[in-house]
């Protein structure tokens, strides 16, 4: 069955007025925050569809791309955009954003996705050439530090440095709407991936302490992550559970098993149904 590379390949949902969740493939999420003068796209998916065309069909303002971190499933279509920003610690030594930017652990991920997707009998967009599938680099992204404010016109976003999953992981806070765009601060199956290069359990614990404090102060009441449905209201109790789990790991007071992952062996902990992976 024919499928175009925009609204048929991507699933798009309005989260609130001027805020869209864009889903590519099984669980690769992005978010679009529309303003009167400029719109900001958080993350760029896996690069199979035509993300820029989709976004330009949703808003009529210039679009800035904010990357939460450099991992492959967040930078897929980053090269489609003229204004790309990322934390300074997520760039390669040459200042780029690239599939091999900071390590080689993601080089095989695009091919792995295609293999699994096609083995499941699922369709790809018309005109997509699997043999040419690659993630193009961004040569000169604008570096961020995690203390910026972005004016969209009628709303603002603030960058927050939230390391742990990745050294320069960023979140983006919309205080007016009570929304925090958190990237991979919580990963697949409401878990934490700390076993990838640059993962840091101690930094992650500090990040969760900060998130809990912001939540308890009423700064945000919705957390939007890349690989999960929105966490809203009482669902934000997951922050307490994962913070407690991280503290137990740091204190050496948590049981684990060593398991094989796509990135090699890792310790697997579980807290209230949420898996946490760390280096073995």
C-alpha positions as a LaTeX table, in Angstrom:
\begin{tabular}{lrrr}
\hline
Residue & $x$ (\AA) & $y$ (\AA) & $z$ (\AA) \\
\hline
Unk1 & 0.00 & 0.00 & 0.00 \\
Unk2 & 1.51 & 3.36 & $-1.00$ \\
Unk3 & 2.75 & 5.59 & 1.83 \\
Unk4 & 4.00 & 9.16 & 1.58 \\
Unk5 & 7.03 & 10.33 & 3.53 \\
Unk6 & 5.19 & 12.88 & 5.68 \\
Unk7 & 1.80 & 12.50 & 7.33 \\
Unk8 & 1.44 & 8.82 & 6.40 \\
Unk9 & 4.90 & 7.79 & 7.62 \\
Unk10 & 4.82 & 9.92 & 10.76 \\
Unk11 & 2.09 & 9.78 & 13.39 \\
Unk12 & 1.31 & 13.32 & 14.56 \\
Unk13 & $-0.77$ & 14.19 & 17.60 \\
Unk14 & $-1.65$ & 17.58 & 19.09 \\
Unk15 & $-0.65$ & 17.38 & 22.78 \\
Unk16 & $-1.96$ & 20.85 & 23.55 \\
Unk17 & $-2.52$ & 24.10 & 21.70 \\
Unk18 & 0.60 & 24.64 & 19.60 \\
Unk19 & 2.40 & 21.49 & 20.79 \\
Unk20 & 2.66 & 18.37 & 18.63 \\
Unk21 & 4.03 & 14.91 & 19.27 \\
Unk22 & 5.57 & 13.37 & 16.13 \\
Unk23 & 6.28 & 9.64 & 16.13 \\
Unk24 & 8.52 & 7.87 & 13.61 \\
Unk25 & 8.65 & 4.09 & 13.44 \\
Unk26 & 7.75 & 2.14 & 16.59 \\
Unk27 & 8.76 & 4.66 & 19.30 \\
Unk28 & 11.07 & 7.39 & 18.02 \\
Unk29 & 9.42 & 10.56 & 19.28 \\
Unk30 & 9.89 & 14.23 & 18.53 \\
Unk31 & 7.99 & 17.34 & 19.65 \\
Unk32 & 7.12 & 20.57 & 17.89 \\
Unk33 & 6.45 & 23.72 & 19.91 \\
Unk34 & 4.85 & 26.38 & 17.73 \\
Unk35 & 5.11 & 30.10 & 18.48 \\
Unk36 & 3.88 & 33.26 & 16.82 \\
Unk37 & 7.37 & 34.18 & 15.55 \\
Unk38 & 9.38 & 30.95 & 15.57 \\
Unk39 & 8.80 & 27.27 & 16.20 \\
Unk40 & 11.14 & 24.83 & 17.87 \\
Unk41 & 11.41 & 21.15 & 16.98 \\
Unk42 & 12.86 & 18.91 & 19.68 \\
Unk43 & 14.86 & 16.09 & 18.07 \\
Unk44 & 14.93 & 14.75 & 14.52 \\
Unk45 & 14.04 & 11.05 & 14.62 \\
Unk46 & 15.74 & 8.32 & 12.58 \\
Unk47 & 15.82 & 10.02 & 9.18 \\
Unk48 & 13.56 & 7.77 & 7.10 \\
Unk49 & 10.75 & 10.23 & 6.34 \\
Unk50 & 10.73 & 13.86 & 5.20 \\
Unk51 & 10.57 & 15.54 & 8.59 \\
Unk52 & 11.13 & 19.08 & 7.38 \\
Unk53 & 8.22 & 18.85 & 4.93 \\
Unk54 & 5.98 & 17.49 & 7.68 \\
Unk55 & 6.91 & 20.25 & 10.11 \\
Unk56 & 6.52 & 22.99 & 7.51 \\
Unk57 & 3.02 & 21.69 & 6.88 \\
Unk58 & 2.17 & 22.16 & 10.56 \\
Unk59 & 3.58 & 25.65 & 11.16 \\
Unk60 & 4.17 & 28.76 & 9.07 \\
Unk61 & 7.08 & 30.17 & 11.08 \\
Unk62 & 10.83 & 29.53 & 10.82 \\
Unk63 & 11.87 & 26.34 & 12.60 \\
Unk64 & 14.86 & 25.83 & 14.88 \\
Unk65 & 15.92 & 22.28 & 15.68 \\
Unk66 & 16.90 & 21.59 & 19.29 \\
Unk67 & 18.65 & 18.27 & 19.82 \\
Unk68 & 18.43 & 16.72 & 23.27 \\
Unk69 & 21.59 & 14.68 & 22.57 \\
Unk70 & 23.59 & 13.17 & 19.71 \\
Unk71 & 22.37 & 9.54 & 19.65 \\
Unk72 & 21.36 & 8.15 & 16.24 \\
Unk73 & 17.60 & 8.10 & 16.81 \\
Unk74 & 17.54 & 11.79 & 17.68 \\
Unk75 & 19.65 & 13.22 & 14.84 \\
Unk76 & 18.25 & 11.31 & 11.84 \\
Unk77 & 16.96 & 14.29 & 9.86 \\
Unk78 & 18.96 & 17.01 & 11.59 \\
Unk79 & 20.79 & 17.88 & 8.37 \\
Unk80 & 17.47 & 18.95 & 6.80 \\
Unk81 & 17.39 & 22.02 & 9.05 \\
Unk82 & 19.36 & 25.24 & 8.77 \\
Unk83 & 19.38 & 26.18 & 12.47 \\
Unk84 & 20.47 & 23.24 & 14.65 \\
Unk85 & 21.45 & 23.52 & 18.31 \\
Unk86 & 22.87 & 20.97 & 20.74 \\
Unk87 & 24.81 & 20.94 & 24.00 \\
Unk88 & 28.50 & 21.61 & 23.49 \\
Unk89 & 29.41 & 18.23 & 25.03 \\
Unk90 & 27.34 & 16.36 & 22.42 \\
Unk91 & 29.39 & 17.54 & 19.45 \\
Unk92 & 32.27 & 15.62 & 17.93 \\
Unk93 & 35.85 & 16.82 & 18.53 \\
Unk94 & 35.52 & 18.65 & 15.20 \\
Unk95 & 32.32 & 20.36 & 16.35 \\
Unk96 & 29.90 & 18.27 & 14.26 \\
Unk97 & 26.79 & 16.27 & 14.98 \\
Unk98 & 27.27 & 12.91 & 13.29 \\
Unk99 & 26.47 & 9.22 & 13.57 \\
Unk100 & 30.08 & 8.57 & 14.58 \\
Unk101 & 30.42 & 11.89 & 16.35 \\
Unk102 & 31.49 & 10.72 & 19.79 \\
Unk103 & 31.82 & 6.94 & 19.43 \\
Unk104 & 31.15 & 4.16 & 16.94 \\
Unk105 & 28.45 & 2.42 & 19.00 \\
Unk106 & 25.58 & 3.65 & 16.79 \\
Unk107 & 27.08 & 3.03 & 13.35 \\
Unk108 & 25.03 & $-0.13$ & 12.82 \\
Unk109 & 21.76 & 1.15 & 14.24 \\
Unk110 & 20.14 & 2.44 & 11.02 \\
Unk111 & 20.76 & $-0.89$ & 9.28 \\
Unk112 & 19.49 & $-2.77$ & 12.34 \\
Unk113 & 16.28 & $-0.76$ & 12.29 \\
Unk114 & 15.69 & $-1.47$ & 8.62 \\
Unk115 & 16.36 & $-5.17$ & 9.02 \\
Unk116 & 13.93 & $-5.54$ & 11.91 \\
Unk117 & 11.29 & $-3.30$ & 10.33 \\
Unk118 & 11.31 & $-5.14$ & 7.02 \\
Unk119 & 11.45 & $-8.57$ & 8.70 \\
Unk120 & 8.22 & $-7.63$ & 10.46 \\
Unk121 & 6.64 & $-6.96$ & 7.06 \\
Unk122 & 6.19 & $-3.24$ & 7.68 \\
Unk123 & 6.11 & $-0.64$ & 4.92 \\
Unk124 & 8.53 & 2.19 & 4.21 \\
Unk125 & 7.67 & 5.49 & 2.50 \\
Unk126 & 7.41 & 5.66 & $-1.26$ \\
Unk127 & 10.72 & 6.62 & $-2.82$ \\
Unk128 & 12.78 & 5.56 & 0.18 \\
Unk129 & 15.88 & 3.69 & $-0.96$ \\
Unk130 & 17.10 & 1.34 & 1.76 \\
Unk131 & 20.49 & 1.00 & 0.03 \\
Unk132 & 21.07 & 4.75 & 0.32 \\
Unk133 & 19.80 & 5.11 & 3.90 \\
Unk134 & 22.29 & 7.14 & 5.89 \\
Unk135 & 22.27 & 9.82 & 8.54 \\
Unk136 & 23.91 & 12.96 & 7.22 \\
Unk137 & 26.06 & 15.02 & 9.59 \\
Unk138 & 25.47 & 18.60 & 10.69 \\
Unk139 & 28.75 & 20.39 & 10.22 \\
Unk140 & 28.28 & 23.53 & 12.32 \\
Unk141 & 25.55 & 23.17 & 14.96 \\
Unk142 & 25.19 & 25.98 & 17.48 \\
Unk143 & 26.54 & 24.84 & 20.88 \\
Unk144 & 24.38 & 25.24 & 23.96 \\
Unk145 & 25.27 & 25.10 & 27.66 \\
Unk146 & 21.91 & 24.39 & 29.28 \\
Unk147 & 21.00 & 27.84 & 30.55 \\
Unk148 & 19.49 & 29.44 & 27.44 \\
Unk149 & 16.05 & 30.97 & 26.94 \\
Unk150 & 14.36 & 30.83 & 23.53 \\
Unk151 & 11.61 & 33.28 & 22.57 \\
Unk152 & 9.04 & 31.73 & 20.25 \\
Unk153 & 6.65 & 34.69 & 20.33 \\
Unk154 & 3.92 & 34.22 & 22.91 \\
Unk155 & 5.82 & 31.45 & 24.71 \\
Unk156 & 9.38 & 30.69 & 25.76 \\
Unk157 & 11.52 & 27.59 & 26.21 \\
Unk158 & 14.41 & 27.21 & 28.64 \\
Unk159 & 17.23 & 24.72 & 28.17 \\
Unk160 & 18.16 & 22.51 & 31.13 \\
Unk161 & 21.31 & 20.40 & 31.35 \\
Unk162 & 20.14 & 16.89 & 32.40 \\
Unk163 & 23.17 & 14.58 & 32.13 \\
Unk164 & 23.25 & 10.89 & 32.95 \\
Unk165 & 22.04 & 9.15 & 29.81 \\
Unk166 & 24.50 & 11.25 & 27.84 \\
Unk167 & 26.98 & 13.92 & 29.06 \\
Unk168 & 25.21 & 16.79 & 27.32 \\
Unk169 & 21.60 & 15.59 & 27.47 \\
Unk170 & 19.28 & 18.60 & 27.42 \\
Unk171 & 15.69 & 19.15 & 28.40 \\
Unk172 & 13.56 & 22.07 & 27.29 \\
Unk173 & 11.09 & 23.65 & 29.70 \\
Unk174 & 7.92 & 25.54 & 28.81 \\
Unk175 & 6.95 & 27.09 & 32.15 \\
Unk176 & 3.79 & 28.70 & 30.81 \\
Unk177 & 2.38 & 25.37 & 29.66 \\
Unk178 & 3.94 & 23.32 & 32.46 \\
Unk179 & 5.66 & 21.04 & 29.94 \\
Unk180 & 9.18 & 19.63 & 30.09 \\
Unk181 & 10.58 & 18.05 & 26.92 \\
Unk182 & 12.95 & 15.49 & 28.36 \\
Unk183 & 14.47 & 13.51 & 25.49 \\
Unk184 & 15.86 & 10.24 & 26.86 \\
Unk185 & 15.87 & 11.27 & 30.50 \\
Unk186 & 13.48 & 8.29 & 30.78 \\
Unk187 & 14.08 & 5.68 & 28.09 \\
Unk188 & 12.19 & 2.75 & 26.55 \\
Unk189 & 9.75 & 0.89 & 28.85 \\
Unk190 & 10.01 & 3.72 & 31.40 \\
Unk191 & 13.60 & 2.71 & 32.10 \\
Unk192 & 17.06 & 4.22 & 32.11 \\
Unk193 & 19.94 & 3.53 & 29.73 \\
Unk194 & 23.18 & 4.30 & 31.54 \\
Unk195 & 25.28 & 1.63 & 29.83 \\
Unk196 & 26.05 & 3.62 & 26.69 \\
Unk197 & 29.29 & 5.56 & 26.30 \\
Unk198 & 29.14 & 8.71 & 28.40 \\
Unk199 & 26.47 & 7.36 & 30.74 \\
Unk200 & 26.98 & 8.36 & 34.36 \\
Unk201 & 24.93 & 7.01 & 37.29 \\
Unk202 & 26.02 & 9.76 & 39.68 \\
Unk203 & 25.13 & 12.52 & 37.22 \\
Unk204 & 21.81 & 10.78 & 36.54 \\
Unk205 & 20.97 & 10.79 & 40.24 \\
Unk206 & 21.63 & 14.53 & 40.40 \\
Unk207 & 19.41 & 15.01 & 37.34 \\
Unk208 & 16.54 & 13.15 & 38.99 \\
Unk209 & 16.95 & 15.13 & 42.18 \\
Unk210 & 16.64 & 18.29 & 40.10 \\
Unk211 & 13.61 & 17.00 & 38.20 \\
Unk212 & 11.84 & 16.05 & 41.42 \\
Unk213 & 12.49 & 19.48 & 42.89 \\
Unk214 & 11.14 & 21.20 & 39.78 \\
Unk215 & 8.07 & 18.97 & 39.78 \\
Unk216 & 7.42 & 19.54 & 43.49 \\
Unk217 & 7.72 & 23.30 & 42.97 \\
Unk218 & 4.98 & 23.08 & 40.34 \\
Unk219 & 7.31 & 24.12 & 37.50 \\
Unk220 & 6.08 & 21.32 & 35.22 \\
Unk221 & 3.20 & 18.87 & 35.35 \\
Unk222 & 3.81 & 17.08 & 32.04 \\
Unk223 & 7.01 & 15.29 & 31.05 \\
Unk224 & 7.37 & 14.44 & 27.37 \\
Unk225 & 10.07 & 11.89 & 26.50 \\
Unk226 & 11.16 & 10.38 & 23.23 \\
Unk227 & 10.13 & 6.75 & 23.77 \\
Unk228 & 7.13 & 6.85 & 26.10 \\
Unk229 & 3.63 & 8.33 & 26.19 \\
Unk230 & 3.40 & 11.59 & 28.18 \\
Unk231 & 3.85 & 11.42 & 31.95 \\
Unk232 & 1.16 & 13.64 & 33.44 \\
Unk233 & 0.13 & 14.49 & 36.99 \\
Unk234 & 0.28 & 11.46 & 39.27 \\
Unk235 & 2.27 & 9.55 & 36.64 \\
Unk236 & 5.22 & 11.77 & 37.53 \\
Unk237 & 5.67 & 9.63 & 40.64 \\
Unk238 & 7.99 & 7.67 & 38.36 \\
Unk239 & 10.58 & 10.35 & 39.13 \\
Unk240 & 10.58 & 9.33 & 42.81 \\
Unk241 & 10.86 & 5.63 & 41.95 \\
Unk242 & 13.77 & 6.10 & 39.56 \\
Unk243 & 15.54 & 8.55 & 41.83 \\
Unk244 & 15.33 & 6.03 & 44.65 \\
Unk245 & 16.60 & 3.29 & 42.32 \\
Unk246 & 19.56 & 5.36 & 41.20 \\
Unk247 & 20.44 & 6.15 & 44.80 \\
Unk248 & 20.37 & 2.47 & 45.67 \\
Unk249 & 22.68 & 1.73 & 42.72 \\
Unk250 & 25.10 & 4.46 & 43.79 \\
Unk251 & 25.03 & 3.12 & 47.36 \\
Unk252 & 25.62 & $-0.45$ & 46.17 \\
Unk253 & 22.31 & $-1.53$ & 47.67 \\
Unk254 & 20.46 & $-2.92$ & 44.63 \\
Unk255 & 20.35 & $-6.38$ & 43.08 \\
Unk256 & 21.12 & $-6.88$ & 39.41 \\
Unk257 & 21.74 & $-9.48$ & 36.75 \\
Unk258 & 24.24 & $-9.29$ & 33.91 \\
Unk259 & 22.45 & $-9.42$ & 30.55 \\
Unk260 & 23.42 & $-9.15$ & 26.91 \\
Unk261 & 22.26 & $-6.01$ & 25.07 \\
Unk262 & 22.79 & $-4.66$ & 21.57 \\
Unk263 & 25.79 & $-2.80$ & 23.01 \\
Unk264 & 27.34 & $-5.70$ & 24.90 \\
Unk265 & 26.91 & $-6.94$ & 28.45 \\
Unk266 & 25.26 & $-4.68$ & 31.01 \\
Unk267 & 23.96 & $-4.80$ & 34.54 \\
Unk268 & 20.17 & $-4.87$ & 34.58 \\
Unk269 & 18.36 & $-3.54$ & 37.64 \\
Unk270 & 14.61 & $-3.23$ & 38.00 \\
Unk271 & 12.64 & $-0.80$ & 40.13 \\
Unk272 & 8.87 & $-1.04$ & 40.12 \\
Unk273 & 8.85 & $-2.47$ & 36.61 \\
Unk274 & 11.35 & 0.03 & 35.19 \\
Unk275 & 14.59 & $-1.51$ & 33.89 \\
Unk276 & 17.84 & 0.33 & 34.51 \\
Unk277 & 20.93 & $-0.68$ & 32.52 \\
Unk278 & 24.44 & 0.26 & 33.61 \\
Unk279 & 27.94 & $-0.81$ & 32.64 \\
Unk280 & 28.87 & $-4.33$ & 33.86 \\
\hline
\end{tabular}
